[in-house]
Amino acid sequence: MTFSVVGWDEDTREWGVAVASKFLAVGSVVPWARAGTGALATQAHANLTYGPAGLELLAQHPAEEVVSILTAGDEDREHRQLAVVDRFGGSAAFTGSECHPWAGAVSGPGFSCQGNILAGPDVVDAMVSVFQDEEGDLVSRLLATLHAGEHAGGDRRGRQSASVVVVREGGGYLGGSDVAVDLRV
């Protein structure tokens, strides 16, 4: 139902998630991020407990372990997708075998791109290429990556909502929070 990118910028110590979907109000479900800790996206038949539990786990564990811990105890894991970037830029993803086709993920240093009910694997491939090649700040890279996914076919059902969240320590209004960007459309 959704395609997303989870990313990290080592220089600015920012973590973020960008997501687009036919699902209404996707920004209230998929993206989770905490400054100094990491970011994750829970999608497909999203498990909302993955967000807060994942952020707590990321404070102590690398991305691969967080994915393993969260999915191991979930009886419905085969219907879910999860992508994680940890506090050091390590990344990992999980796509359950029962996600609607096309579904998959590609993770690399500092990022993970994933989706389900997509036009095809070209969507994720285009996203990976842009995230790795794009220059600029994290929010610009996340938006360019999302745009590349849409241009490659995106969610095959169409589009209804999108979100971008970026966090960094003191990044919010007058330094009063860590939320530098929280855009939902």
C-alpha positions in Angstrom: 0.0 0.0 0.0 3.0 2.2 0.6 6.5 3.1 -0.3 9.0 4.8 2.0 12.6 5.7 2.7 14.3 5.7 6.1 17.5 7.7 6.2 20.4 9.1 8.2 22.8 12.0 7.7 26.0 11.4 9.5 27.2 15.0 9.2 24.1 16.7 10.6 23.2 13.8 12.9 19.6 13.7 11.5 17.3 10.8 11.0 14.2 10.8 8.9 11.4 9.0 7.1 9.5 9.9 3.9 6.5 8.0 2.9 3.7 8.1 0.2 0.6 5.9 -0.1 -3.0 5.4 -1.2 -3.6 5.0 2.5 -5.2 8.0 4.1 -3.1 9.9 6.7 -0.1 7.7 6.2 2.1 10.1 8.3 0.1 9.2 11.4 1.1 5.5 11.1 4.3 4.8 9.2 7.1 7.2 10.3 8.9 7.0 13.7 12.1 8.8 14.6 14.0 9.9 17.6 17.1 12.2 17.6 20.3 10.4 18.7 18.5 7.0 18.4 17.3 6.3 14.8 14.2 6.0 12.6 11.9 3.4 11.4 8.9 2.8 9.0 6.2 0.3 9.8 3.9 -0.4 6.9 1.9 -3.0 4.9 -0.4 -4.2 7.7 1.5 -1.8 10.0 2.1 -2.8 13.6 1.8 0.4 15.5 3.7 -1.1 18.5 6.8 -1.3 16.3 7.1 2.5 16.5 7.6 3.1 20.2 9.0 -0.3 20.9 11.5 0.0 18.0 12.7 3.4 19.2 13.3 2.1 22.7 15.2 -0.9 21.3 17.3 1.4 19.0 18.7 3.1 22.0 20.6 -0.2 22.8 20.6 -2.4 19.7 21.7 -2.2 16.1 19.1 -2.1 13.3 19.3 -5.8 12.4 18.7 -6.8 16.0 15.7 -4.4 16.3 14.1 -5.9 13.2 14.6 -9.4 14.5 13.3 -8.7 18.0 10.2 -6.9 16.7 9.2 -9.4 14.1 10.1 -12.5 16.1 7.2 -12.1 18.5 4.6 -10.9 15.9 2.2 -13.6 14.7 1.2 -11.4 11.8 4.7 -10.6 10.7 4.3 -12.1 7.2 1.8 -9.3 6.4 4.1 -6.5 7.5 7.1 -4.4 6.4 9.6 -2.8 8.7 12.7 -0.7 7.9 15.1 0.6 10.4 18.2 2.9 10.5 20.0 3.0 13.8 22.1 5.7 15.6 25.2 4.7 13.7 23.6 4.5 10.2 23.2 0.7 10.2 20.1 -0.4 8.4 17.9 -3.4 8.1 14.5 -4.3 6.6 11.9 -7.0 6.7 9.2 -7.8 4.1 6.8 -10.5 5.1 6.0 -13.2 2.5 2.2 -12.4 2.6 2.6 -8.7 1.7 0.7 -7.7 -1.5 2.9 -7.8 -4.6 5.0 -6.1 -5.6 6.7 -5.8 -2.2 10.4 -5.6 -1.3 13.2 -3.6 0.2 16.8 -2.5 -0.4 18.9 -1.4 2.5 22.4 0.1 2.6 24.6 2.3 4.8 22.4 5.0 6.2 19.2 4.1 4.4 16.4 1.7 3.6 13.9 2.0 0.7 10.8 -0.3 0.7 7.3 -0.7 -0.5 4.3 -2.9 -1.1 1.5 -2.9 -3.7 4.0 -1.1 -6.0 4.1 -0.9 -9.8 7.2 -3.1 -9.6 10.7 -3.4 -8.3 11.7 -0.4 -10.4 10.1 1.8 -7.8 12.5 0.8 -5.0 15.5 0.6 -7.4 14.8 4.3 -8.5 14.5 5.3 -4.9 17.8 3.7 -3.9 19.6 5.3 -6.8 18.4 8.8 -5.9 19.0 8.5 -2.2 22.6 7.3 -2.8 23.3 10.0 -5.5 21.4 13.0 -4.3 23.3 15.8 -2.5 22.0 18.3 0.0 20.4 18.1 3.4 18.5 15.0 4.6 15.0 16.4 4.0 15.9 17.3 0.4 17.3 13.8 -0.2 14.2 12.1 1.3 11.9 14.2 -0.8 13.9 13.5 -4.0 13.8 9.8 -3.2 10.1 9.8 -2.7 9.6 11.7 -5.9 11.8 9.1 -7.8 9.6 6.3 -6.4 6.5 8.1 -7.6 8.0 8.8 -11.0 8.9 5.1 -11.3 5.2 4.1 -10.7 4.8 4.4 -7.0 1.8 2.8 -5.3 0.0 1.1 -8.1 -3.4 2.1 -6.6 -2.6 5.8 -6.8 -1.8 8.4 -4.2 -3.7 9.9 -1.3 -1.2 11.0 1.4 2.5 11.6 2.1 4.7 12.5 5.0 8.2 13.6 5.8 9.7 13.5 9.3 13.2 14.6 10.2 14.7 14.8 13.7 17.9 16.1 15.2 18.8 17.2 18.7 17.4 20.7 19.2 16.2 20.9 15.6 12.7 22.1 16.4 11.3 25.6 16.8 13.7 27.6 18.9 15.4 24.4 19.9 12.4 23.4 22.0 12.1 20.0 20.5 14.0 17.6 18.3 11.5 17.6 15.4 13.1 19.6 12.6 10.4 18.6 9.9 7.0 17.1 10.3 5.1 17.5 7.1 1.9 15.6 6.3 -0.2 16.0 3.2 
